[in-house]
């Protein structure tokens, strides 16, 4: 056999072996290890990411035998046809991304997105749809992992009692807030305001929310959340004062916090529900009130507790009867028939033996008669002189009474002026002037300005009792002349405004700090979470977790741009002119839709006037019902109009 034949035979054997190897590979390889699509360099960017993840898994399966050699797969470098090198990294969680493995800057982005989702009640499904449109934002599972990590850091427990609810340790939450004060160098006495309120979530759901702010936060007590700020100044009632230094540092990082929710209970605002469901929270508060201090990181911090809320909540906590009872004042034992009396001196109800104390209320609650409205024992040990009525509800309840009287008086005057006028000549002149009268508020506006000021002048504080006395005398002087100004209309808020608020205004703590604005904002947020971000399976837990996440991620709150008001007439006139000039697809009212003069007159006509009009039109009827008579007259006028047009 010559050399050529041997080479041909050898080449044939090589081809046969190569074909055999290919057949063996085809038989041994699983379909899951083969790429059935396009090569990596021919697909889009979205498909590249998916195929790389698939390749990592496939390569890991193919290299399973490495463990038998005592080796661990760390990374693989591959090169495509275009020369692009891709490294497959297998470090951490088998190569799958997780929130814990992200760089710190990407974690901050995920936390900021979670804050926005909680603040604006964005659902997981909505965010997931957004991630399918853009590849540049973090995936939805990273948001879920971040949310889960934060939720696990909060110590939430079930409330006692039959009502469903959740609570947090009041002492631990207070310690966390005091640590922030210690970081600012504030080692002095801390004033804590405990607040509570009932909120209607839906037709069948009612929540009670218990929260507290630190009064040293100043204006932030009006907010349900706080924010971070950097200032060149020092802290005074939550305000930054330039030119004065704090802790010997040119820049102060202040965490100005708002209201902190510690309990949410599903149920009506009731004494028994408060006593059972808030048992643990109230026990911790009473222990701190009795001790008068708390130790945090080796520092003993003096504490002073205040209680504030709407009048119903204060009455429930004090174990007293309703606001319409004979003895409804939470500060003294005045009878409701004496609340109108303005002849007493400023400190009469604080020093004449009529002032209430917790010890007296407990003794009176054990009596069945002559208990001055104390029907149950108080739930908290906070002294009565540290209980403040809510500034927001105080002003609202007084202005509600004034507005009701003004509206009734305006309607009565219009009816009197229009009594002998023809239907076409009747006008509501007094009712149209009512808006201007309500805006002025009269002398009560001066009292409102004093109560709403963070630092009222000493002259306003000294003259408050005198101004309040003159205003109530003016209010009562209208009795018998104007509707609604009788002595019985003087509510407990009127009495407190006159005889108890002057003492609170003279104290070092601003009365504006006891506003209910922050509590009402919490109620609004809980209601929004309940309707937009809860599956109703455990709404109390979902609400408090969302609130705590918002509180924990306050640093991601965007600072809004400062608004400079350049045109004083914009919000009163210019904005309405701009809206009128906007193009509309349809007119809000047409000539045919506008009520005719006859229709307007028919609505204002009395029964006698309608019968007279029908008689003039030669229409006789035995009908006596007012609505039927109006309908007959309306049809008769319409027929006359049609006949004229025909």
C-alpha positions as semicolon CSV with decimal commas, in nm:
position;residue;x (nm);y (nm);z (nm)
1;X;0,000;0,000;0,000
2;X;0,149;0,324;-0,111
3;X;0,159;0,645;0,087
4;X;-0,140;0,805;-0,088
5;X;-0,371;0,518;-0,008
6;X;-0,265;0,528;0,357
7;X;-0,338;0,903;0,377
8;X;-0,680;0,860;0,220
9;X;-0,767;0,579;0,457
10;X;-0,649;0,781;0,758
11;X;-0,850;1,087;0,646
12;X;-1,161;0,870;0,608
13;X;-1,118;0,735;0,961
14;X;-1,080;1,089;1,097
15;X;-1,402;1,197;0,925
16;X;-1,585;0,896;1,064
17;X;-1,462;0,965;1,416
18;X;-1,558;1,334;1,386
19;X;-1,907;1,236;1,274
20;X;-1,930;0,990;1,560
21;X;-1,829;1,258;1,812
22;X;-2,094;1,495;1,678
23;X;-2,355;1,223;1,707
24;X;-2,250;1,151;2,064
25;X;-2,273;1,524;2,152
26;X;-2,620;1,547;2,001
27;X;-2,733;1,244;2,197
28;X;-2,580;1,352;2,530
29;X;-2,668;1,726;2,531
30;X;-3,001;1,821;2,684
31;X;-3,226;2,059;2,491
32;X;-3,212;2,305;2,784
33;X;-2,834;2,349;2,730
34;X;-2,864;2,447;2,365
35;X;-2,928;2,798;2,236
36;X;-3,230;2,773;2,010
37;X;-3,241;3,142;1,921
38;X;-3,012;3,398;1,762
39;X;-2,650;3,447;1,872
40;X;-2,581;3,696;2,147
41;X;-2,445;3,966;1,915
42;X;-2,759;3,965;1,698
43;X;-3,026;4,034;1,961
44;X;-3,148;4,356;2,125
45;X;-3,022;4,494;2,454
46;X;-3,320;4,357;2,648
47;X;-3,264;4,007;2,502
48;X;-2,891;4,026;2,580
49;X;-2,966;4,058;2,951
50;X;-3,207;3,766;2,940
51;X;-2,973;3,542;2,740
52;X;-2,677;3,616;2,968
53;X;-2,883;3,508;3,269
54;X;-2,982;3,194;3,080
55;X;-2,620;3,129;2,980
56;X;-2,501;3,163;3,340
57;X;-2,748;2,900;3,453
58;X;-2,665;2,668;3,161
59;X;-2,289;2,694;3,215
60;X;-2,329;2,628;3,586
61;X;-2,522;2,309;3,508
62;X;-2,266;2,196;3,250
63;X;-1,976;2,244;3,494
64;X;-2,135;2,045;3,774
65;X;-1,828;1,815;3,799
66;X;-1,611;2,097;3,939
67;X;-1,731;2,020;4,289
68;X;-1,585;1,668;4,264
69;X;-1,242;1,831;4,228
70;X;-1,304;2,056;4,529
71;X;-1,344;2,364;4,310
72;X;-1,610;2,640;4,315
73;X;-1,718;2,828;4,007
74;X;-1,627;3,195;4,054
75;X;-1,657;3,353;3,710
76;X;-1,640;3,276;3,339
77;X;-1,515;3,505;3,063
78;X;-1,658;3,456;2,714
79;X;-1,600;3,637;2,382
80;X;-1,854;3,674;2,099
81;X;-1,785;3,689;1,725
82;X;-1,733;4,064;1,739
83;X;-1,468;4,034;2,009
84;X;-1,678;4,171;2,296
85;X;-1,580;4,010;2,628
86;X;-1,853;3,929;2,881
87;X;-1,779;3,810;3,234
88;X;-2,029;3,583;3,406
89;X;-1,998;3,644;3,780
90;X;-2,123;3,374;4,019
91;X;-2,049;3,546;4,351
92;X;-2,340;3,576;4,595
93;X;-2,686;3,416;4,583
94;X;-2,598;3,183;4,292
95;X;-2,558;3,476;4,058
96;X;-2,907;3,625;4,112
97;X;-2,924;3,994;4,202
98;X;-3,060;4,100;4,542
99;X;-3,104;4,424;4,732
100;X;-2,829;4,336;4,982
101;X;-2,575;4,284;4,702
102;X;-2,640;4,618;4,534
103;X;-2,390;4,906;4,557
104;X;-2,478;5,174;4,809
105;X;-2,578;5,432;4,548
106;X;-2,821;5,186;4,388
107;X;-2,965;5,105;4,732
108;X;-3,030;5,475;4,785
109;X;-3,217;5,485;4,454
110;X;-3,433;5,188;4,555
111;X;-3,511;5,346;4,893
112;X;-3,606;5,674;4,728
113;X;-3,842;5,491;4,492
114;X;-3,996;5,304;4,785
115;X;-4,054;5,635;4,963
116;X;-4,232;5,778;4,659
117;X;-4,445;5,464;4,623
118;X;-4,555;5,479;4,987
119;X;-4,611;5,853;4,988
120;X;-4,829;5,854;4,676
121;X;-4,978;5,505;4,729
122;X;-4,834;5,356;4,408
123;X;-4,916;4,986;4,378
124;X;-4,666;4,709;4,302
125;X;-4,852;4,624;3,981
126;X;-4,829;4,982;3,854
127;X;-4,456;5,002;3,925
128;X;-4,397;4,662;3,763
129;X;-4,563;4,784;3,443
130;X;-4,332;5,087;3,444
131;X;-4,025;4,862;3,475
132;X;-4,136;4,669;3,167
133;X;-4,121;4,991;2,965
134;X;-3,780;5,112;3,082
135;X;-3,462;4,919;3,159
136;X;-3,302;5,206;3,348
137;X;-3,504;5,189;3,671
138;X;-3,464;4,918;3,938
139;X;-3,671;4,605;3,903
140;X;-3,985;4,563;4,110
141;X;-3,847;4,268;4,308
142;X;-3,574;4,496;4,448
143;X;-3,843;4,732;4,577
144;X;-4,019;4,438;4,742
145;X;-3,695;4,319;4,904
146;X;-3,621;4,669;5,037
147;X;-3,976;4,697;5,171
148;X;-3,950;4,356;5,336
149;X;-3,618;4,445;5,502
150;X;-3,766;4,767;5,642
151;X;-4,080;4,593;5,765
152;X;-3,870;4,335;5,948
153;X;-3,686;4,613;6,132
154;X;-4,011;4,743;6,288
155;X;-4,133;4,573;6,604
156;X;-4,510;4,559;6,561
157;X;-4,746;4,361;6,782
158;X;-5,116;4,296;6,806
159;X;-5,326;4,510;7,037
160;X;-5,512;4,346;7,325
161;X;-5,890;4,335;7,328
162;X;-6,145;4,211;7,076
163;X;-6,087;4,492;6,825
164;X;-5,825;4,423;6,561
165;X;-5,531;4,659;6,564
166;X;-5,153;4,692;6,579
167;X;-4,921;4,884;6,807
168;X;-4,555;4,961;6,863
169;X;-4,368;5,005;7,187
170;X;-4,416;5,366;7,292
171;X;-4,101;5,363;7,503
172;X;-3,883;5,233;7,219
173;X;-4,024;5,487;6,975
174;X;-3,965;5,766;7,225
175;X;-3,607;5,650;7,283
176;X;-3,544;5,656;6,907
177;X;-3,664;6,016;6,882
178;X;-3,464;6,125;7,188
179;X;-3,149;5,975;7,034
180;X;-3,195;6,214;6,743
181;X;-3,213;6,498;6,994
182;X;-2,897;6,374;7,164
183;X;-2,719;6,371;6,829
184;X;-2,804;6,741;6,803
185;X;-2,667;6,805;7,151
186;X;-3,008;6,860;7,309
187;X;-2,987;6,711;7,661
188;X;-3,260;6,919;7,821
189;X;-3,619;6,847;7,916
190;X;-3,826;6,692;7,640
191;X;-4,196;6,774;7,605
192;X;-4,411;6,504;7,446
193;X;-4,764;6,561;7,323
194;X;-4,986;6,253;7,308
195;X;-5,265;6,279;7,052
196;X;-5,548;6,057;6,938
197;X;-5,839;6,078;6,702
198;X;-6,104;5,864;6,540
199;X;-6,126;5,858;6,162
200;X;-6,389;5,715;5,932
201;X;-6,223;5,506;5,662
202;X;-6,531;5,385;5,477
203;X;-6,899;5,317;5,529
204;X;-6,826;5,021;5,757
205;X;-6,470;5,087;5,879
206;X;-6,352;5,324;6,152
207;X;-5,996;5,359;6,285
208;X;-5,850;5,515;6,597
209;X;-5,498;5,650;6,556
210;X;-5,265;5,723;6,849
211;X;-4,954;5,932;6,779
212;X;-4,709;6,167;6,947
213;X;-4,477;6,451;6,841
214;X;-4,191;6,619;7,024
215;X;-4,295;6,976;7,102
216;X;-3,938;7,094;7,052
217;X;-3,987;7,021;6,681
218;X;-4,191;7,341;6,662
219;X;-4,390;7,384;6,344
220;X;-4,324;7,023;6,243
221;X;-4,596;6,912;6,487
222;X;-4,839;7,027;6,216
223;X;-4,700;6,764;5,980
224;X;-4,748;6,390;5,967
225;X;-4,387;6,353;5,853
226;X;-4,065;6,544;5,891
227;X;-3,768;6,617;5,671
228;X;-3,397;6,668;5,677
229;X;-3,250;7,013;5,645
230;X;-2,906;7,168;5,669
231;X;-2,884;7,515;5,812
232;X;-2,629;7,759;5,938
233;X;-2,799;7,840;6,264
234;X;-2,948;7,693;6,577
235;X;-3,270;7,519;6,664
236;X;-3,554;7,713;6,826
237;X;-3,908;7,576;6,797
238;X;-3,821;7,411;6,468
239;X;-3,695;7,731;6,307
240;X;-3,351;7,809;6,169
241;X;-3,206;8,138;6,283
242;X;-2,909;8,252;6,071
243;X;-2,613;8,409;6,238
244;X;-2,628;8,202;6,556
245;X;-2,433;7,883;6,597
246;X;-2,541;7,552;6,746
247;X;-2,306;7,291;6,898
248;X;-2,005;7,495;6,778
249;X;-2,046;7,368;6,421
250;X;-2,108;7,584;6,113
251;X;-2,362;7,340;5,970
252;X;-2,628;7,161;6,169
253;X;-2,799;6,849;6,038
254;X;-3,143;6,857;6,192
255;X;-3,398;6,578;6,164
256;X;-3,715;6,779;6,211
257;X;-3,972;6,509;6,275
258;X;-4,349;6,537;6,285
259;X;-4,609;6,307;6,435
260;X;-4,512;5,945;6,503
261;X;-4,789;5,685;6,491
262;X;-4,767;5,418;6,760
263;X;-5,107;5,248;6,736
264;X;-5,395;5,200;6,493
265;X;-5,712;5,025;6,611
266;X;-6,009;4,925;6,401
267;X;-6,317;5,036;6,591
268;X;-6,530;5,327;6,701
269;X;-6,399;5,602;6,926
270;X;-6,524;5,460;7,254
271;X;-6,401;5,444;7,616
272;X;-6,414;5,063;7,636
273;X;-6,223;5,028;7,308
274;X;-5,958;5,272;7,428
275;X;-5,923;5,100;7,763
276;X;-5,887;4,751;7,614
277;X;-5,694;4,814;7,293
278;X;-5,458;5,084;7,428
279;X;-5,384;4,899;7,750
280;X;-5,015;4,839;7,673
281;X;-4,950;5,185;7,529
282;X;-5,120;5,363;7,819
283;X;-4,932;5,147;8,072
284;X;-4,596;5,251;7,922
285;X;-4,701;5,617;7,914
286;X;-4,822;5,612;8,275
287;X;-4,495;5,454;8,385
288;X;-4,296;5,729;8,215
289;X;-4,526;6,002;8,352
290;X;-4,481;5,872;8,706
291;X;-4,103;5,840;8,665
292;X;-4,067;6,184;8,506
293;X;-3,754;6,082;8,316
294;X;-3,609;5,826;8,079
295;X;-3,255;5,693;8,042
296;X;-3,121;5,683;7,686
297;X;-2,759;5,585;7,611
298;X;-2,652;5,668;7,966
299;X;-2,827;6,007;7,973
300;X;-3,123;6,071;8,202
301;X;-3,361;6,295;8,011
302;X;-3,641;6,475;8,204
303;X;-3,984;6,428;8,047
304;X;-4,302;6,634;8,051
305;X;-4,615;6,486;7,896
306;X;-4,910;6,670;7,745
307;X;-5,240;6,538;7,614
308;X;-5,420;6,700;7,323
309;X;-5,696;6,614;7,080
310;X;-6,052;6,696;6,990
311;X;-6,299;6,737;7,275
312;X;-6,451;6,391;7,238
313;X;-6,112;6,220;7,269
314;X;-6,020;6,423;7,578
315;X;-6,351;6,343;7,745
316;X;-6,306;5,971;7,676
317;X;-5,951;5,960;7,814
318;X;-6,063;6,148;8,127
319;X;-6,361;5,915;8,171
320;X;-6,611;6,201;8,156
321;X;-6,959;6,231;8,012
322;X;-7,044;6,373;7,670
323;X;-6,993;6,736;7,569
324;X;-7,369;6,801;7,598
325;X;-7,380;6,693;7,965
326;X;-7,441;6,932;8,255
327;X;-7,074;6,928;8,365
328;X;-6,877;6,906;8,040
329;X;-6,576;7,129;8,107
330;X;-6,259;6,921;8,141
331;X;-6,085;7,186;8,356
332;X;-6,351;7,285;8,610
333;X;-6,688;7,182;8,751
334;X;-6,897;7,463;8,604
335;X;-7,260;7,384;8,517
336;X;-7,370;7,436;8,159
337;X;-7,628;7,697;8,269
338;X;-7,345;7,914;8,407
339;X;-7,111;7,905;8,109
340;X;-7,249;8,231;7,973
341;X;-7,155;8,424;8,289
342;X;-6,862;8,657;8,218
343;X;-6,862;8,837;8,553
344;X;-6,594;8,617;8,713
345;X;-6,228;8,713;8,730
346;X;-5,964;8,560;8,506
347;X;-5,834;8,302;8,755
348;X;-6,165;8,230;8,928
349;X;-6,214;7,876;8,795
350;X;-5,851;7,784;8,865
351;X;-5,839;7,898;9,229
352;X;-6,191;7,880;9,374
353;X;-6,197;7,506;9,437
354;X;-6,376;7,440;9,110
355;X;-6,063;7,326;8,927
356;X;-6,049;6,956;8,844
357;X;-5,763;6,722;8,934
358;X;-5,703;6,358;8,849
359;X;-5,742;6,256;9,213
360;X;-6,080;6,432;9,238
361;X;-6,196;6,278;8,911
362;X;-6,108;5,928;9,036
363;X;-6,304;5,983;9,357
364;X;-6,603;6,128;9,172
365;X;-6,605;5,839;8,922
366;X;-6,690;5,600;9,208
367;X;-7,011;5,791;9,281
368;X;-7,337;5,728;9,101
369;X;-7,472;6,079;9,171
370;X;-7,316;6,422;9,211
371;X;-7,010;6,306;9,019
372;X;-6,980;6,625;8,807
373;X;-6,970;6,424;8,484
374;X;-6,699;6,178;8,595
375;X;-6,854;5,841;8,511
376;X;-6,532;5,638;8,462
377;X;-6,173;5,646;8,584
378;X;-5,915;5,840;8,380
379;X;-5,699;5,624;8,156
380;X;-5,380;5,833;8,179
381;X;-5,181;5,991;8,463
382;X;-5,114;6,313;8,274
383;X;-5,213;6,610;8,499
384;X;-5,519;6,805;8,390
385;X;-5,321;7,129;8,373
386;X;-5,112;6,958;8,101
387;X;-5,420;6,875;7,893
388;X;-5,481;7,112;7,604
389;X;-5,782;7,141;7,381
390;X;-5,698;7,116;7,014
391;X;-5,636;7,460;6,866
392;X;-5,775;7,351;6,529
393;X;-6,103;7,212;6,661
394;X;-6,143;7,500;6,907
395;X;-6,144;7,754;6,626
396;X;-6,355;7,534;6,399
397;X;-6,627;7,472;6,657
398;X;-6,657;7,840;6,745
399;X;-6,658;7,954;6,382
400;X;-6,911;7,682;6,295
401;X;-7,149;7,830;6,548
402;X;-7,092;8,182;6,416
403;X;-7,136;8,081;6,052
404;X;-7,457;7,894;6,128
405;X;-7,599;8,200;6,302
406;X;-7,491;8,429;6,018
407;X;-7,647;8,208;5,752
408;X;-7,975;8,176;5,940
409;X;-7,984;8,551;6,000
410;X;-7,914;8,630;5,634
411;X;-8,189;8,395;5,517
412;X;-8,437;8,539;5,767
413;X;-8,359;8,896;5,657
414;X;-8,398;8,806;5,289
415;X;-8,733;8,643;5,357
416;X;-8,847;8,952;5,542
417;X;-8,727;9,188;5,267
418;X;-8,890;8,980;4,992
419;X;-9,223;8,927;5,170
420;X;-9,427;9,187;4,976
421;X;-9,222;9,183;4,655
422;X;-9,319;9,030;4,325
423;X;-9,142;8,704;4,239
424;X;-8,932;8,869;3,971
425;X;-8,817;9,140;4,213
426;X;-8,705;8,909;4,494
427;X;-8,333;8,909;4,573
428;X;-8,095;8,747;4,821
429;X;-7,893;9,057;4,896
430;X;-7,806;8,966;5,256
431;X;-7,702;8,612;5,166
432;X;-7,474;8,740;4,890
433;X;-7,294;8,966;5,137
434;X;-7,237;8,678;5,377
435;X;-6,903;8,569;5,232
436;X;-6,751;8,909;5,295
437;X;-6,885;8,911;5,651
438;X;-6,747;8,564;5,725
439;X;-6,402;8,661;5,598
440;X;-6,382;8,955;5,833
441;X;-6,478;8,748;6,144
442;X;-6,512;9,069;6,340
443;X;-6,348;9,085;6,681
444;X;-6,312;8,706;6,688
445;X;-6,049;8,738;6,416
446;X;-5,815;8,910;6,663
447;X;-5,857;8,622;6,909
448;X;-5,785;8,373;6,630
449;X;-5,465;8,553;6,537
450;X;-5,342;8,534;6,896
451;X;-5,423;8,163;6,929
452;X;-5,265;8,079;6,593
453;X;-4,940;8,268;6,655
454;X;-4,630;8,068;6,747
455;X;-4,492;8,356;6,951
456;X;-4,776;8,598;7,035
457;X;-4,674;8,934;7,172
458;X;-4,698;8,994;7,545
459;X;-4,954;9,269;7,484
460;X;-5,184;9,023;7,302
461;X;-5,146;8,768;7,582
462;X;-5,222;9,025;7,852
463;X;-5,531;9,155;7,672
464;X;-5,666;8,816;7,564
465;X;-5,902;8,772;7,863
466;X;-6,037;9,122;7,822
467;X;-6,089;9,082;7,448
468;X;-6,255;8,741;7,491
469;X;-6,487;8,883;7,757
470;X;-6,594;9,170;7,535
471;X;-6,651;8,936;7,242
472;X;-6,872;8,694;7,439
473;X;-7,067;8,989;7,582
474;X;-7,121;9,113;7,228
475;X;-7,228;8,762;7,127
476;X;-7,485;8,744;7,408
477;X;-7,610;9,099;7,348
478;X;-7,767;8,976;7,023
479;X;-7,991;8,734;7,215
480;X;-8,356;8,805;7,137
481;X;-8,263;9,022;6,842
482;X;-8,089;8,773;6,614
483;X;-8,141;8,400;6,574
484;X;-7,893;8,165;6,751
485;X;-7,730;8,395;7,007
486;X;-7,904;8,281;7,322
487;X;-7,726;8,181;7,644
488;X;-7,775;7,809;7,583
489;X;-7,563;7,834;7,268
490;X;-7,247;7,905;7,473
491;X;-7,061;7,575;7,436
492;X;-6,771;7,440;7,648
493;X;-6,532;7,575;7,386
494;X;-6,661;7,930;7,453
495;X;-6,605;7,886;7,828
496;X;-6,256;7,741;7,779
497;X;-6,169;8,022;7,540
498;X;-6,253;8,279;7,806
499;X;-6,144;8,132;8,141
500;X;-5,880;7,866;8,068
501;X;-5,687;7,964;7,756
502;X;-5,536;8,282;7,911
503;X;-5,340;8,062;8,152
504;X;-5,217;7,840;7,870
505;X;-5,115;8,139;7,660
506;X;-4,910;8,274;7,950
507;X;-4,713;7,948;7,979
508;X;-4,379;7,891;7,809
509;X;-4,525;7,637;7,566
510;X;-4,687;7,789;7,260
511;X;-5,057;7,705;7,233
512;X;-5,013;7,666;6,857
513;X;-4,808;7,352;6,930
514;X;-5,132;7,181;7,033
515;X;-5,292;7,205;6,692
516;X;-5,462;6,900;6,546
517;X;-5,339;6,963;6,194
518;X;-5,074;6,690;6,208
519;X;-5,324;6,438;6,347
520;X;-5,573;6,516;6,072
521;X;-5,300;6,474;5,810
522;X;-5,220;6,131;5,954
523;X;-5,588;6,041;5,922
524;X;-5,583;6,150;5,558
525;X;-5,275;5,938;5,487
526;X;-5,422;5,633;5,662
527;X;-5,744;5,677;5,464
528;X;-5,548;5,702;5,139
529;X;-5,347;5,389;5,224
530;X;-5,667;5,206;5,319
531;X;-5,834;5,276;4,985
532;X;-5,535;5,271;4,746
533;X;-5,264;5,049;4,897
534;X;-5,440;4,789;5,111
535;X;-5,611;4,461;5,027
536;X;-5,827;4,499;5,344
537;X;-5,688;4,170;5,482
538;X;-5,496;4,345;5,760
539;X;-5,544;4,719;5,694
540;X;-5,420;4,839;6,034
541;X;-5,087;4,662;5,993
542;X;-5,047;4,778;5,633
543;X;-5,122;5,137;5,732
544;X;-4,880;5,156;6,024
545;X;-4,603;4,985;5,822
546;X;-4,646;5,237;5,541
547;X;-4,638;5,526;5,790
548;X;-4,324;5,392;5,958
549;X;-4,151;5,344;5,623
550;X;-4,233;5,703;5,529
551;X;-4,102;5,817;5,867
552;X;-3,785;5,609;5,826
553;X;-3,718;5,734;5,470
554;X;-3,778;6,103;5,540
555;X;-3,437;6,195;5,403
556;X;-3,561;6,125;5,051
557;X;-3,829;6,395;5,072
558;X;-3,773;6,639;4,789
559;X;-3,735;6,999;4,897
560;X;-3,994;7,197;4,697
561;X;-3,886;7,507;4,512
562;X;-3,942;7,831;4,696
563;X;-4,240;8,023;4,563
564;X;-4,199;8,398;4,529
565;X;-4,531;8,578;4,507
566;X;-4,483;8,849;4,247
567;X;-4,843;8,933;4,161
568;X;-5,073;8,987;4,458
569;X;-5,383;8,981;4,237
570;X;-5,311;8,648;4,069
571;X;-5,499;8,417;4,307
572;X;-5,793;8,656;4,347
573;X;-5,862;8,764;3,988
574;X;-5,598;8,678;3,725
575;X;-5,630;8,302;3,760
576;X;-6,005;8,320;3,692
577;X;-5,945;8,532;3,382
578;X;-5,698;8,274;3,250
579;X;-5,942;7,990;3,307
580;X;-6,218;8,173;3,122
581;X;-5,990;8,214;2,817
582;X;-5,913;7,842;2,790
583;X;-6,074;7,674;2,487
584;X;-6,354;7,431;2,568
585;X;-6,490;7,140;2,372
586;X;-6,841;7,227;2,481
587;X;-7,020;7,505;2,661
588;X;-7,117;7,434;3,017
589;X;-7,454;7,592;2,959
590;X;-7,656;7,685;2,650
591;X;-7,947;7,914;2,595
592;X;-8,187;7,620;2,581
593;X;-8,049;7,468;2,901
594;X;-8,058;7,789;3,103
595;X;-8,365;7,821;3,324
596;X;-8,610;8,086;3,209
597;X;-8,728;8,372;3,421
598;X;-9,062;8,198;3,460
599;X;-8,892;7,878;3,590
600;X;-8,693;8,078;3,843
601;X;-9,008;8,262;3,953
602;X;-9,204;7,938;3,991
603;X;-8,945;7,804;4,235
604;X;-8,970;8,118;4,448
605;X;-9,351;8,144;4,439
606;X;-9,566;8,063;4,736
607;X;-9,883;7,852;4,706
608;X;-10,105;8,160;4,704
609;X;-9,898;8,320;4,428
610;X;-9,915;8,003;4,217
611;X;-10,295;7,987;4,250
612;X;-10,323;8,354;4,155
613;X;-10,107;8,298;3,848
614;X;-10,319;7,999;3,742
615;X;-10,634;8,205;3,788
616;X;-10,492;8,475;3,562
617;X;-10,433;8,208;3,297
618;X;-10,796;8,087;3,331
619;X;-10,687;7,751;3,475
620;X;-10,895;7,604;3,755
621;X;-10,784;7,308;3,968
622;X;-10,874;7,146;4,299
623;X;-10,518;7,033;4,362
624;X;-10,368;7,152;4,693
625;X;-10,024;6,992;4,685
626;X;-9,751;7,249;4,632
627;X;-9,540;7,036;4,398
628;X;-9,841;6,951;4,182
629;X;-9,942;7,315;4,158
630;X;-9,590;7,412;4,047
631;X;-9,595;7,141;3,780
632;X;-9,937;7,254;3,649
633;X;-9,817;7,613;3,625
634;X;-9,494;7,510;3,454
635;X;-9,682;7,307;3,190
636;X;-9,927;7,590;3,130
637;X;-9,643;7,837;3,070
638;X;-9,470;7,591;2,836
639;X;-9,789;7,545;2,631
640;X;-9,831;7,920;2,598
641;X;-9,472;7,953;2,476
642;X;-9,521;7,676;2,218
643;X;-9,843;7,835;2,096
644;X;-9,669;8,171;2,056
645;X;-9,383;8,011;1,860
646;X;-9,628;7,818;1,642
